[in-house]
Protein backbone atom coordinates (compact mmCIF):
# COMPACT_ATOMS: atom_id res chain seq x y z
CA UNK A 1 0.00 0.00 0.00
CA UNK A 2 1.55 3.33 -1.03
CA UNK A 3 2.04 6.03 1.57
CA UNK A 4 1.72 9.75 0.94
CA UNK A 5 3.50 12.70 2.52
CA UNK A 6 1.88 15.82 3.94
CA UNK A 7 3.68 19.02 2.88
CA UNK A 8 4.37 22.01 5.14
CA UNK A 9 1.28 23.61 3.60
CA UNK A 10 -0.90 20.59 4.52
CA UNK A 11 -1.08 19.34 0.96
CA UNK A 12 -0.98 15.69 -0.05
CA UNK A 13 -0.18 14.20 -3.44
CA UNK A 14 -1.86 11.00 -4.55
CA UNK A 15 0.21 8.64 -6.69
CA UNK A 16 -0.29 9.14 -10.44
CA UNK A 17 -1.32 5.51 -11.02
CA UNK A 18 -4.07 5.84 -8.41
CA UNK A 19 -5.32 9.13 -9.91
CA UNK A 20 -5.45 7.56 -13.38
CA UNK A 21 -7.33 4.50 -12.14
CA UNK A 22 -9.90 6.68 -10.36
CA UNK A 23 -10.22 9.09 -13.30
CA UNK A 24 -9.12 12.08 -11.23
CA UNK A 25 -7.79 15.12 -13.03
CA UNK A 26 -6.80 18.60 -11.92
CA UNK A 27 -9.52 20.12 -9.74
CA UNK A 28 -11.01 16.76 -8.69
CA UNK A 29 -12.79 16.88 -5.34
CA UNK A 30 -12.19 14.42 -2.52
CA UNK A 31 -14.39 14.11 0.54
CA UNK A 32 -12.48 13.46 3.79
CA UNK A 33 -14.30 11.42 6.44
CA UNK A 34 -12.85 11.11 9.92
CA UNK A 35 -13.32 7.64 11.41
CA UNK A 36 -12.28 6.13 14.71
CA UNK A 37 -9.22 4.42 13.19
CA UNK A 38 -8.15 7.12 10.71
CA UNK A 39 -9.30 9.02 7.65
CA UNK A 40 -11.33 7.80 4.72
CA UNK A 41 -11.03 9.55 1.35
CA UNK A 42 -13.89 9.41 -1.13
CA UNK A 43 -13.88 10.84 -4.66
CA UNK A 44 -16.81 13.22 -5.14
CA UNK A 45 -18.30 12.61 -8.57
CA UNK A 46 -20.23 15.55 -9.98
CA UNK A 47 -23.68 14.84 -11.38
CA UNK A 48 -23.82 15.71 -15.05
CA UNK A 49 -26.38 18.34 -15.93
CA UNK A 50 -28.87 17.53 -18.67
CA UNK A 51 -30.79 19.90 -20.88
CA UNK A 52 -34.44 19.07 -20.21
CA UNK A 53 -35.57 20.19 -23.65
CA UNK A 54 -33.68 17.23 -25.13
CA UNK A 55 -35.95 14.91 -23.13
CA UNK A 56 -39.20 16.24 -24.56
CA UNK A 57 -41.38 13.45 -25.91
CA UNK A 58 -39.41 10.59 -24.33
CA UNK A 59 -42.33 9.43 -22.19
CA UNK A 60 -45.77 8.99 -23.69
CA UNK A 61 -48.66 8.74 -21.25
CA UNK A 62 -51.68 6.77 -22.40
CA UNK A 63 -54.77 8.89 -22.95
CA UNK A 64 -57.43 8.35 -20.29
CA UNK A 65 -60.89 9.79 -19.96
CA UNK A 66 -62.47 12.37 -22.20
CA UNK A 67 -60.46 15.06 -23.96
CA UNK A 68 -60.42 18.45 -22.21
CA UNK A 69 -61.87 21.54 -23.83
CA UNK A 70 -60.74 25.14 -23.45
CA UNK A 71 -63.96 25.88 -21.54
CA UNK A 72 -62.86 23.36 -18.90
CA UNK A 73 -60.14 25.80 -17.84
CA UNK A 74 -62.32 28.94 -17.74
CA UNK A 75 -62.94 30.02 -14.10
CA UNK A 76 -66.21 31.79 -15.02
CA UNK A 77 -67.65 28.60 -16.47
CA UNK A 78 -67.07 26.83 -13.14
CA UNK A 79 -69.68 29.07 -11.54
CA UNK A 80 -72.39 27.94 -13.97
CA UNK A 81 -71.76 24.21 -13.56
CA UNK A 82 -73.67 21.88 -11.33
CA UNK A 83 -71.90 20.45 -8.25
CA UNK A 84 -71.16 17.18 -10.07
CA UNK A 85 -69.14 19.03 -12.75
CA UNK A 86 -71.74 18.75 -15.52
CA UNK A 87 -73.32 21.86 -17.17
TIVEXFI-742749 format. One record per atom (N, C-alpha, C, O): residue number from 1; chain; atom name; x, y, z. Coordinates in pm, 1 decimal. Layout:
<nodes>
NODE_nuvex_voti_pase_X_Y_Z
NODE_NUM_A_CA_X_Y_Z
...
</nodes>
This chain:
<nodes>
NODE_nuvex_voti_pase_X_Y_Z
NODE_1_A_N_85.1_-117.0_0.0
NODE_1_A_CA_0.0_0.0_0.0
NODE_1_A_C_90.1_123.9_0.0
NODE_1_A_O_176.3_138.4_86.7
NODE_2_A_N_69.8_213.2_-97.6
NODE_2_A_CA_155.2_332.6_-102.9
NODE_2_A_C_123.0_428.7_11.8
NODE_2_A_O_9.4_437.0_58.5
NODE_3_A_N_224.4_499.6_54.8
NODE_3_A_CA_204.4_602.7_156.8
NODE_3_A_C_221.8_738.0_90.3
NODE_3_A_O_290.7_749.7_-11.1
NODE_4_A_N_159.9_839.2_146.8
NODE_4_A_CA_172.0_974.8_93.5
NODE_4_A_C_226.6_1065.5_202.6
NODE_4_A_O_213.5_1036.1_321.4
NODE_5_A_N_287.3_1175.1_161.9
NODE_5_A_CA_350.3_1269.5_252.1
NODE_5_A_C_267.3_1396.7_260.2
NODE_5_A_O_213.0_1441.2_159.1
NODE_6_A_N_256.8_1454.7_376.2
NODE_6_A_CA_187.5_1582.2_393.8
NODE_6_A_C_292.4_1691.9_388.4
NODE_6_A_O_391.5_1686.7_461.2
NODE_7_A_N_271.2_1792.7_301.4
NODE_7_A_CA_367.6_1902.0_288.2
NODE_7_A_C_353.7_2000.3_403.7
NODE_7_A_O_263.4_1987.8_486.4
NODE_8_A_N_444.1_2098.7_408.9
NODE_8_A_CA_437.0_2201.1_513.8
NODE_8_A_C_311.2_2285.6_500.4
NODE_8_A_O_268.4_2348.8_596.9
NODE_9_A_N_252.2_2287.1_382.6
NODE_9_A_CA_127.7_2361.1_360.2
NODE_9_A_C_4.4_2273.9_384.9
NODE_9_A_O_-107.9_2320.5_365.7
NODE_10_A_N_22.8_2148.8_427.0
NODE_10_A_CA_-89.9_2058.9_452.3
NODE_10_A_C_-141.4_1989.9_327.8
NODE_10_A_O_-249.6_1931.3_329.1
NODE_11_A_N_-64.9_1996.4_220.4
NODE_11_A_CA_-108.3_1934.3_96.1
NODE_11_A_C_-59.7_1790.5_87.5
NODE_11_A_O_46.4_1756.1_139.6
NODE_12_A_N_-138.7_1707.1_21.0
NODE_12_A_CA_-98.3_1568.6_-4.6
NODE_12_A_C_-105.0_1543.9_-154.3
NODE_12_A_O_-186.0_1604.0_-224.7
NODE_13_A_N_-19.3_1455.0_-202.1
NODE_13_A_CA_-18.0_1419.9_-343.8
NODE_13_A_C_-48.5_1271.6_-354.9
NODE_13_A_O_19.7_1188.3_-295.2
NODE_14_A_N_-151.3_1239.7_-431.6
NODE_14_A_CA_-186.3_1100.3_-454.6
NODE_14_A_C_-101.2_1046.3_-568.7
NODE_14_A_O_-73.3_1119.1_-664.0
NODE_15_A_N_-59.9_922.4_-561.2
NODE_15_A_CA_21.3_864.5_-669.0
NODE_15_A_C_-51.3_872.0_-803.7
NODE_15_A_O_-173.2_856.8_-811.2
NODE_16_A_N_26.1_895.8_-909.2
NODE_16_A_CA_-29.4_914.0_-1044.0
NODE_16_A_C_-110.1_793.0_-1088.4
NODE_16_A_O_-216.3_808.7_-1148.6
NODE_17_A_N_-61.9_673.0_-1059.9
NODE_17_A_CA_-131.8_551.1_-1102.0
NODE_17_A_C_-269.8_543.7_-1037.4
NODE_17_A_O_-366.0_502.0_-1101.9
NODE_18_A_N_-280.4_583.1_-912.6
NODE_18_A_CA_-407.5_583.8_-841.0
NODE_18_A_C_-502.1_688.7_-899.9
NODE_18_A_O_-621.1_662.4_-917.0
NODE_19_A_N_-449.2_807.2_-930.8
NODE_19_A_CA_-532.2_913.0_-991.1
NODE_19_A_C_-585.3_869.5_-1127.1
NODE_19_A_O_-701.0_895.5_-1160.1
NODE_20_A_N_-501.8_804.0_-1205.4
NODE_20_A_CA_-545.3_755.9_-1337.6
NODE_20_A_C_-654.6_651.3_-1323.2
NODE_20_A_O_-755.4_656.4_-1393.6
NODE_21_A_N_-635.4_557.1_-1232.7
NODE_21_A_CA_-733.4_450.0_-1213.7
NODE_21_A_C_-867.8_504.2_-1167.6
NODE_21_A_O_-972.4_450.9_-1204.8
NODE_22_A_N_-865.9_610.0_-1086.5
NODE_22_A_CA_-990.4_668.2_-1036.0
NODE_22_A_C_-1046.5_776.6_-1128.0
NODE_22_A_O_-1153.5_831.2_-1101.2
NODE_23_A_N_-975.2_807.9_-1236.1
NODE_23_A_CA_-1021.9_909.3_-1330.2
NODE_23_A_C_-1019.4_1049.4_-1272.3
NODE_23_A_O_-1105.3_1131.8_-1303.9
NODE_24_A_N_-921.9_1076.4_-1188.4
NODE_24_A_CA_-911.8_1207.8_-1123.2
NODE_24_A_C_-814.9_1296.2_-1200.1
NODE_24_A_O_-700.3_1258.8_-1225.3
NODE_25_A_N_-863.4_1414.2_-1236.8
NODE_25_A_CA_-778.6_1511.9_-1302.5
NODE_25_A_C_-759.9_1632.7_-1212.5
NODE_25_A_O_-799.2_1631.8_-1095.9
NODE_26_A_N_-700.1_1735.8_-1267.9
NODE_26_A_CA_-680.2_1859.6_-1191.6
NODE_26_A_C_-815.9_1915.2_-1149.3
NODE_26_A_O_-908.5_1921.1_-1230.1
NODE_27_A_N_-827.8_1955.7_-1024.3
NODE_27_A_CA_-952.4_2011.6_-974.1
NODE_27_A_C_-1050.8_1909.4_-921.6
NODE_27_A_O_-1161.7_1945.0_-881.7
NODE_28_A_N_-1011.6_1781.2_-920.9
NODE_28_A_CA_-1101.0_1676.1_-868.7
NODE_28_A_C_-1125.3_1701.0_-720.4
NODE_28_A_O_-1037.2_1750.0_-649.7
NODE_29_A_N_-1243.8_1667.4_-674.4
NODE_29_A_CA_-1279.3_1687.8_-533.7
NODE_29_A_C_-1278.2_1554.7_-459.9
NODE_29_A_O_-1323.0_1452.1_-511.1
NODE_30_A_N_-1225.8_1559.6_-338.2
NODE_30_A_CA_-1219.4_1441.7_-252.4
NODE_30_A_C_-1283.4_1477.7_-119.5
NODE_30_A_O_-1251.6_1580.2_-59.2
NODE_31_A_N_-1373.7_1392.1_-75.2
NODE_31_A_CA_-1439.2_1410.6_54.2
NODE_31_A_C_-1354.8_1337.8_159.6
NODE_31_A_O_-1315.2_1223.0_139.3
NODE_32_A_N_-1327.6_1404.6_271.7
NODE_32_A_CA_-1248.4_1345.5_379.2
NODE_32_A_C_-1341.5_1314.1_495.5
NODE_32_A_O_-1407.6_1402.9_549.3
NODE_33_A_N_-1346.1_1186.4_533.6
NODE_33_A_CA_-1430.4_1142.3_644.5
NODE_33_A_C_-1340.1_1096.4_758.6
NODE_33_A_O_-1251.8_1012.7_739.5
NODE_34_A_N_-1363.1_1151.6_876.0
NODE_34_A_CA_-1284.7_1110.8_991.9
NODE_34_A_C_-1354.2_992.9_1058.6
NODE_34_A_O_-1472.0_1000.1_1093.4
NODE_35_A_N_-1279.1_883.8_1076.0
NODE_35_A_CA_-1332.0_764.4_1140.6
NODE_35_A_C_-1249.7_735.0_1265.1
NODE_35_A_O_-1145.8_797.0_1287.4
NODE_36_A_N_-1295.4_641.7_1345.2
NODE_36_A_CA_-1228.0_612.7_1470.9
NODE_36_A_C_-1084.3_564.1_1451.6
NODE_36_A_O_-999.1_588.7_1536.9
NODE_37_A_N_-1056.6_495.4_1340.6
NODE_37_A_CA_-922.0_441.8_1318.6
NODE_37_A_C_-841.0_519.2_1215.3
NODE_37_A_O_-732.2_475.1_1178.3
NODE_38_A_N_-890.7_633.3_1167.7
NODE_38_A_CA_-814.6_712.1_1071.3
NODE_38_A_C_-904.1_794.7_981.5
NODE_38_A_O_-1014.8_832.5_1019.8
NODE_39_A_N_-856.0_822.0_862.9
NODE_39_A_CA_-930.0_901.6_764.8
NODE_39_A_C_-972.6_813.1_648.4
NODE_39_A_O_-905.1_716.4_613.2
NODE_40_A_N_-1084.7_848.4_590.7
NODE_40_A_CA_-1133.4_779.8_471.6
NODE_40_A_C_-1149.3_885.4_363.3
NODE_40_A_O_-1213.5_988.0_386.2
NODE_41_A_N_-1092.6_862.4_247.3
NODE_41_A_CA_-1102.6_955.2_134.5
NODE_41_A_C_-1201.4_898.5_34.0
NODE_41_A_O_-1197.7_779.7_1.8
NODE_42_A_N_-1289.6_984.1_-15.1
NODE_42_A_CA_-1389.0_941.1_-113.0
NODE_42_A_C_-1392.2_1043.8_-225.9
NODE_42_A_O_-1403.7_1163.8_-201.3
NODE_43_A_N_-1381.9_996.0_-349.0
NODE_43_A_CA_-1387.6_1084.0_-465.8
NODE_43_A_C_-1530.5_1131.8_-482.8
NODE_43_A_O_-1623.4_1051.1_-487.1
NODE_44_A_N_-1548.4_1264.2_-492.6
NODE_44_A_CA_-1681.2_1322.4_-513.9
NODE_44_A_C_-1702.6_1332.2_-664.0
NODE_44_A_O_-1630.9_1404.5_-733.2
NODE_45_A_N_-1799.3_1260.7_-713.0
NODE_45_A_CA_-1829.9_1261.0_-857.3
NODE_45_A_C_-1941.6_1360.6_-883.6
NODE_45_A_O_-2050.7_1347.1_-828.0
NODE_46_A_N_-1916.3_1459.8_-966.8
NODE_46_A_CA_-2023.2_1555.3_-997.5
NODE_46_A_C_-2131.6_1489.4_-1081.1
NODE_46_A_O_-2104.1_1401.4_-1162.6
NODE_47_A_N_-2254.6_1532.7_-1060.0
NODE_47_A_CA_-2367.8_1483.8_-1137.6
NODE_47_A_C_-2375.8_1566.9_-1264.3
NODE_47_A_O_-2381.7_1689.7_-1258.8
NODE_48_A_N_-2376.0_1500.7_-1376.3
NODE_48_A_CA_-2381.8_1570.8_-1504.8
NODE_48_A_C_-2517.0_1639.4_-1520.9
NODE_48_A_O_-2621.3_1581.3_-1490.8
NODE_49_A_N_-2514.0_1762.7_-1568.4
NODE_49_A_CA_-2638.4_1834.4_-1593.3
NODE_49_A_C_-2691.4_1795.4_-1731.0
NODE_49_A_O_-2614.9_1768.4_-1823.5
NODE_50_A_N_-2822.1_1793.1_-1742.1
NODE_50_A_CA_-2886.6_1752.8_-1866.8
NODE_50_A_C_-2983.9_1862.6_-1907.7
NODE_50_A_O_-3056.1_1917.7_-1824.6
NODE_51_A_N_-2984.7_1892.8_-2035.0
NODE_51_A_CA_-3078.8_1989.8_-2088.4
NODE_51_A_C_-3214.9_1921.7_-2099.7
NODE_51_A_O_-3230.9_1826.4_-2176.0
NODE_52_A_N_-3313.0_1970.7_-2023.6
NODE_52_A_CA_-3444.2_1906.6_-2020.5
NODE_52_A_C_-3517.1_1911.4_-2154.0
NODE_52_A_O_-3600.4_1825.1_-2181.7
NODE_53_A_N_-3487.4_2010.2_-2236.4
NODE_53_A_CA_-3556.5_2018.6_-2364.7
NODE_53_A_C_-3521.6_1900.2_-2454.5
NODE_53_A_O_-3599.3_1864.1_-2542.9
NODE_54_A_N_-3404.7_1839.5_-2432.0
NODE_54_A_CA_-3368.1_1723.2_-2513.4
NODE_54_A_C_-3449.2_1600.2_-2473.1
NODE_54_A_O_-3450.4_1501.1_-2546.1
NODE_55_A_N_-3516.3_1604.7_-2359.1
NODE_55_A_CA_-3595.4_1491.0_-2313.2
NODE_55_A_C_-3742.2_1500.6_-2352.7
NODE_55_A_O_-3820.1_1410.3_-2322.1
NODE_56_A_N_-3780.1_1605.5_-2418.2
NODE_56_A_CA_-3920.2_1623.6_-2455.9
NODE_56_A_C_-3966.1_1510.1_-2545.4
NODE_56_A_O_-3900.0_1476.9_-2643.8
NODE_57_A_N_-4079.4_1450.7_-2511.2
NODE_57_A_CA_-4138.2_1344.8_-2590.8
NODE_57_A_C_-4085.1_1206.1_-2562.5
NODE_57_A_O_-4123.4_1111.1_-2630.7
NODE_58_A_N_-3997.0_1191.2_-2463.1
NODE_58_A_CA_-3941.2_1059.2_-2432.9
NODE_58_A_C_-4045.2_966.8_-2369.1
NODE_58_A_O_-4044.5_846.2_-2393.5
NODE_59_A_N_-4133.3_1022.9_-2288.6
NODE_59_A_CA_-4232.8_942.6_-2219.5
NODE_59_A_C_-4370.3_978.1_-2274.0
NODE_59_A_O_-4409.2_1094.9_-2275.7
NODE_60_A_N_-4441.7_879.1_-2317.4
NODE_60_A_CA_-4576.9_899.0_-2368.9
NODE_60_A_C_-4675.2_839.4_-2270.1
NODE_60_A_O_-4670.5_719.8_-2241.2
NODE_61_A_N_-4764.0_922.5_-2218.3
NODE_61_A_CA_-4866.3_874.1_-2125.4
NODE_61_A_C_-4988.8_830.9_-2204.9
NODE_61_A_O_-5028.7_899.1_-2299.3
NODE_62_A_N_-5048.2_719.2_-2168.0
NODE_62_A_CA_-5168.4_676.9_-2240.0
NODE_62_A_C_-5283.2_772.9_-2210.9
NODE_62_A_O_-5298.4_820.9_-2098.5
NODE_63_A_N_-5362.8_800.0_-2312.2
NODE_63_A_CA_-5477.1_889.5_-2295.3
NODE_63_A_C_-5583.6_819.1_-2212.4
NODE_63_A_O_-5616.6_703.1_-2237.2
NODE_64_A_N_-5637.3_891.0_-2112.9
NODE_64_A_CA_-5743.3_835.0_-2029.4
NODE_64_A_C_-5855.8_938.1_-2020.0
NODE_64_A_O_-5831.2_1058.7_-2018.4
NODE_65_A_N_-5975.4_890.1_-2014.0
NODE_65_A_CA_-6088.8_979.1_-1996.5
NODE_65_A_C_-6125.0_1053.6_-2122.9
NODE_65_A_O_-6083.6_1016.8_-2232.9
NODE_66_A_N_-6202.6_1158.6_-2105.6
NODE_66_A_CA_-6247.2_1237.5_-2219.7
NODE_66_A_C_-6151.6_1353.2_-2242.9
NODE_66_A_O_-6093.4_1405.2_-2147.7
NODE_67_A_N_-6134.7_1394.1_-2367.3
NODE_67_A_CA_-6046.2_1506.3_-2395.6
NODE_67_A_C_-6096.6_1634.2_-2328.1
NODE_67_A_O_-6217.4_1654.8_-2315.7
NODE_68_A_N_-6004.6_1719.1_-2285.0
NODE_68_A_CA_-6041.7_1845.4_-2221.3
NODE_68_A_C_-6065.1_1951.4_-2327.1
NODE_68_A_O_-6002.9_1951.6_-2433.4
NODE_69_A_N_-6157.8_2042.4_-2294.5
NODE_69_A_CA_-6186.7_2154.5_-2383.3
NODE_69_A_C_-6135.0_2282.3_-2319.3
NODE_69_A_O_-6108.4_2285.1_-2199.2
NODE_70_A_N_-6120.8_2386.1_-2396.8
NODE_70_A_CA_-6073.9_2514.2_-2345.3
NODE_70_A_C_-6168.1_2566.5_-2238.2
NODE_70_A_O_-6123.3_2629.3_-2142.2
NODE_71_A_N_-6298.1_2541.9_-2252.7
NODE_71_A_CA_-6395.7_2588.2_-2154.2
NODE_71_A_C_-6373.6_2522.5_-2017.9
NODE_71_A_O_-6411.5_2578.8_-1915.2
NODE_72_A_N_-6313.0_2404.9_-2016.4
NODE_72_A_CA_-6286.2_2335.7_-1890.3
NODE_72_A_C_-6189.8_2414.0_-1801.5
NODE_72_A_O_-6186.5_2392.3_-1680.4
NODE_73_A_N_-6112.6_2503.5_-1858.9
NODE_73_A_CA_-6014.3_2579.6_-1784.3
NODE_73_A_C_-6058.2_2723.0_-1757.9
NODE_73_A_O_-5980.1_2802.0_-1704.8
NODE_74_A_N_-6180.5_2758.1_-1793.4
NODE_74_A_CA_-6232.4_2893.7_-1774.4
NODE_74_A_C_-6294.2_2905.2_-1635.5
NODE_74_A_O_-6392.6_2836.7_-1607.7
NODE_75_A_N_-6240.0_2989.7_-1546.5
NODE_75_A_CA_-6293.8_3001.8_-1410.3
NODE_75_A_C_-6439.9_3047.0_-1406.9
NODE_75_A_O_-6514.3_3005.9_-1317.8
NODE_76_A_N_-6482.3_3130.4_-1501.6
NODE_76_A_CA_-6620.5_3179.0_-1501.6
NODE_76_A_C_-6717.0_3064.8_-1532.2
NODE_76_A_O_-6829.1_3063.0_-1481.4
NODE_77_A_N_-6674.5_2970.6_-1613.9
NODE_77_A_CA_-6764.8_2859.8_-1646.7
NODE_77_A_C_-6783.3_2767.3_-1527.4
NODE_77_A_O_-6882.7_2694.8_-1522.1
NODE_78_A_N_-6692.9_2767.0_-1433.1
NODE_78_A_CA_-6707.3_2682.9_-1314.0
NODE_78_A_C_-6825.8_2727.2_-1228.9
NODE_78_A_O_-6887.6_2645.8_-1160.3
NODE_79_A_N_-6856.9_2855.8_-1233.8
NODE_79_A_CA_-6968.2_2907.5_-1154.0
NODE_79_A_C_-7104.4_2861.9_-1207.1
NODE_79_A_O_-7201.0_2853.6_-1131.2
NODE_80_A_N_-7112.2_2832.6_-1336.5
NODE_80_A_CA_-7239.5_2793.6_-1397.3
NODE_80_A_C_-7260.8_2643.9_-1397.4
NODE_80_A_O_-7368.4_2598.1_-1435.8
NODE_81_A_N_-7163.2_2566.5_-1356.3
NODE_81_A_CA_-7176.2_2421.5_-1356.4
NODE_81_A_C_-7248.0_2371.1_-1233.6
NODE_81_A_O_-7253.2_2437.2_-1129.9
NODE_82_A_N_-7303.0_2252.8_-1247.8
NODE_82_A_CA_-7367.4_2187.9_-1132.5
NODE_82_A_C_-7257.3_2131.5_-1042.1
NODE_82_A_O_-7142.7_2119.1_-1085.3
NODE_83_A_N_-7290.5_2097.5_-918.4
NODE_83_A_CA_-7189.6_2045.3_-825.4
NODE_83_A_C_-7119.5_1919.1_-873.3
NODE_83_A_O_-7007.6_1892.6_-829.4
NODE_84_A_N_-7178.5_1842.4_-958.8
NODE_84_A_CA_-7115.8_1717.7_-1007.5
NODE_84_A_C_-7021.6_1744.5_-1124.2
NODE_84_A_O_-6963.6_1649.8_-1177.2
NODE_85_A_N_-7004.0_1869.0_-1166.5
NODE_85_A_CA_-6913.8_1903.0_-1274.6
NODE_85_A_C_-6975.6_1897.3_-1411.6
NODE_85_A_O_-6904.2_1908.7_-1511.2
NODE_86_A_N_-7108.4_1879.9_-1420.6
NODE_86_A_CA_-7173.7_1875.4_-1552.2
NODE_86_A_C_-7255.1_2003.0_-1570.5
NODE_86_A_O_-7318.9_2048.6_-1475.6
NODE_87_A_N_-7254.6_2062.5_-1691.4
NODE_87_A_CA_-7332.3_2186.3_-1717.0
NODE_87_A_C_-7480.5_2165.2_-1715.8
NODE_87_A_O_-7556.5_2260.1_-1735.7
</nodes>
